[in-house]
């Protein structure tokens, strides 16, 4: 049909539906759907009782003059550079070693669909939800936190990114410093800057955040907020060492500061036990805990939670209320159904095994095909492998060359709040369709590093 329209002139009449059915040996329903699709695209025009005609091309209007907006907006910019890929969206068929979500093959599609169907049958499914979230769902998150908290200490959010935005705006005043791990999750940097905060990096090593440098940074900056990922940190995969946990909390308490604990990777372990959250060791309300179902479930399961005690929870509830009143009730009901179903635990076990297999395959492939790269740690959880490139290799150039060879990777530059100490790549082992794609992706990366 597209080829036919291309041969005709604007205003020409297309064959009747009956003629198209006979010519192409398809059903009338198929013909109707094709014509409806072309009409929606503006390619054809349907005139009831007359027929279908080739549409005239749209007239090109002069571009709108939006220059005045630059003056009106002044310098109140929201930085999305750390979130957007400078190379643009990957083309169809690109092997995905980038991104932050598991492939559809790793998602619990059937349990999700069943949970959503059960939720939709509830008589109150479309009623307004409480601003803090459904009591049963808040109770479930409180029970999973392994800490001395109850449902009143839980605030349901529209995923982890929304929770970050709420927490940053509620806890720190615009212009304040916020301490972050170096490297760290780019979405956190973007959310902090959008809230008017100034990210200040604190170095990490194989055991996570360095408490000695953390205490010094608190003292030098006067910061009252630390953002960190103690479990399966993004992008490095590090787990905060047991002997450092108390020191991190002590440094925050000495500075009179909050710790925003991003724990979204807790359900992404590879089979080994994940240490309990910092929230479980906090007795003074210093830790604000962030969790989410999005990563282990599916990108559109936009359900997360903030857990905190004391006046800070009232602040966060107010920020959430101003944003959008409440999270859609059907999605909250579906999340509750999913968490209470036997299929959820089975999914988490299967996901752990699949992520462990994929991580091992990616590590082996990198060591075989790119031996000049350094893998500083093999992660025990999470979705990513953090690698340092060889001497003379530029991360941005490697990422661009890889894209030309049909593989997408994340250059490490945007994971740092300040100048990066070297060139790195974040390779995601969960976004590819299977292990075979992972291996092929690394082979293409190998060729991208060759002149």
C-alpha positions, -999 to +999 in steps of 0.1 A: +000+000+000+029+024+007+044+015-027+011+021-043+006+055-027+041+064-037+032+059-074+001+080-072-003+118-071-021+137-043-058+135-047-057+102-067-082+076-056-071+043-042-087+010-053-118+000-033-115-023-003-131-050-023-105-047-050-076-047-025-090-078-008-092-096-041-058-084-054-038-092-022-058-122-010-062-108+025-093-103+047-114-071+048-103-066+084-066-065+073-074-039+046-094-018+070-065-018+095-039-009+069-060+021+056-066+032+092-029+031+099-021+051+067-048+076+075-035+081+111+000+088+095-016+114+072-006+094+041-042+090+029-076+106+035-108+086+038-141+101+026-171+080+037-193+071+008-166+082-017-134+062-011-098+066+000-075+093-016-038+101-015-033+130+009-015+162-001+019+166+015+018+190+045+027+225+038+060+235+053+055+264+077+083+286+088+098+275+122+083+292+152+104+319+169+110+306+204+140+328+211+120+348+237+120+316+259+157+318+264+152+352+282+122+340+302+139+308+314+172+325+324+196+299+339+169+277+355+180+247+334+174+210+342+204+190+332+195+158+314+229+153+298+238+126+323+207+106+314+205+111+276+229+091+254+250+116+234+249+091+204+211+091+203+188+060+206+203+028+192+190+016+158+168-015+155+189-047+158+216-031+179+230-054+206+223-037+239+251-037+264+237-004+278+207+007+297+194-001+331+166-027+327+166-064+322+155-078+288+119-089+284+131-125+286+141-118+322+108-102+332+080-120+350+055-112+322+029-139+331+028-131+369+027-094+361-002-099+337-021-120+362-015-095+390-027-067+369-058-086+358-066-095+395-061-059+405-084-046+378-112-068+390-113-051+424-144-030+428-123-001+441-095-004+416-101+030+401-108+049+433-084+075+446-055+060+465-042+075+498-015+100+492+011+079+511+001+048+493-021+018+500-018+006+536-013-031+526+015-021+501+032+001+527+030-028+552+046-051+527+075-027+520+080-022+558+081-059+564+107-064+536+130-036+550+144-059+578+143-028+601+123-015+630+098+004+608+060+003+602+037+012+574+035+048+587+072+051+579+067+042+542+058+065+513+049+049+480+065+066+449+063+062+412+095+042+409+130+049+422+137+080+400+106+097+414+117+088+449+151+104+443+135+136+432+112+137+462+140+130+487+165+155+473+139+183+473+126+175+507+159+170+526+183+197+512+178+233+504+187+246+469+223+255+466+234+230+492+261+204+486+251+167+485+278+141+488+278+113+462+299+082+455+324+085+427+314+071+403+277+070+409+243+066+392+238+094+366+200+096+374+209+106+409+232+134+397+205+147+374+178+146+401+202+164+426+210+191+401+174+195+391+167+201+429+193+229+429+219+208+448+256+206+441+270+171+439+303+166+456+322+133+449+336+110+475+360+083+462+352+046+464+373+015+461+366-023+458+349-022+493+326+007+484+326+042+499+357+053+518+347+064+553+379+082+560+374+105+530+337+108+537+343+123+571+368+148+556+343+158+529+315+163+554+338+186+574+351+206+543+317+211+527+292+213+556+270+189+536+239+176+554+231+148+529+249+117+515+236+097+486+250+062+484+243+026+471+257+002+497+244-029+479+255-037+443+264-001+435+257+013+400+280+013+381+308-006+399+288-034+415+306-028+448+290-039+481+299-017+512+322-038+534+308-048+567+336-030+587+327+003+569+290+003+575+292+017+611+319+042+601+296+056+573+267+060+597+290+075+624+304+101+599+269+111+590+257+114+626+287+134+635+280+158+607+242+160+616+235+146+581+211+123+564+221+092+544+199+086+514+204+048+509+195+037+473+187+000+477+170-006+443+195-034+435+187-055+465+166-080+445+193-082+418+217-104+437+233-133+419+226-159+445+249-149+474+234-132+504+231-094+502+240-076+535+210-061+553+203-024+545+219+004+565+184+013+576+185-018+598+215-004+617+202+031+621+186+040+654+185+078+651+165+083+619+196+093+599+189+069+570+163+075+544+158+042+525+149+040+489+136+008+472+118-001+440+102-030+422+110-016+388+144-033+382+135-068+393+100-067+377+097-045+345+103-010+334+066+000+336+062-013+371+067+022+384+064+014+421+090+024+446+091+034+483+108+058+506+112+046+542+122+071+570+114+080+606+108+114+620+100+148+606+118+141+573+089+117+563+064+146+567+086+167+544+087+139+518+050+133+519+044+170+513+068+170+483+051+139+468+016+154+473+027+186+454+040+165+425+010+143+416-012+136+447-008+098+446+005+069+425-022+053+403-042+028+424-044+000+398-006-001+396-003-002+434-029-030+436-010-049+409+023-045+428+006-058+459-008-088+440+027-095+425+045-094+459+020-117+475+020-143+447+041-175+448+054-166+414+073-136+427+098-157+448+102-181+419+109-152+396+136-138+419+154-171+421+153-175+384+164-140+379+194-145+402+205-176+383+201-159+349+221-128+360+249-149+375+252-168+342+251-137+321+277-119+343+301-149+341+297-150+303+304-113+299+334-114+322+349-144+304+343-128+270+359-095+280+389-112+294+392-133+261+386-106+236+397-074+254+426-085+277+439-049+279+408-039+298+408-041+336+378-056+355+383-042+390+356-065+405+333-092+394+300-081+408+279-104+431+247-086+421+233-059+399+231-056+361+265-041+352+302-047+347+325-018+352+357-019+331+387+004+328+399+008+293+435+002+281+462+029+278+453+054+251+417+043+247+390+070+249+356+059+263+336+082+242+354+072+210+351+035+218+313+040+225+309+058+191+329+032+172+309+004+189+276+020+179+288+020+142+293-018+146+259-024+160+265-025+197+255+000+224+276+007+255+277+034+282+308+056+283+319+060+319+322+098+318+287+106+329+289+085+360+312+110+377+302+143+394+336+157+386+366+149+363+369+111+359+401+095+370+403+074+338+383+060+309+357+034+317+328+016+302+297+003+319+286-029+302+251-042+310+247-079+309+209-079+315+197-060+285+208-084+257+184-111+245+207-140+256+243-150+264+250-154+227+243-118+221+265-108+250+295-127+235+288-113+200+286-078+215+321-081+231+335-094+198+322-062+181+336-041+209+370-057+203+369-045+167+358-010+179+391-007+198+412-014+168+422+014+144 
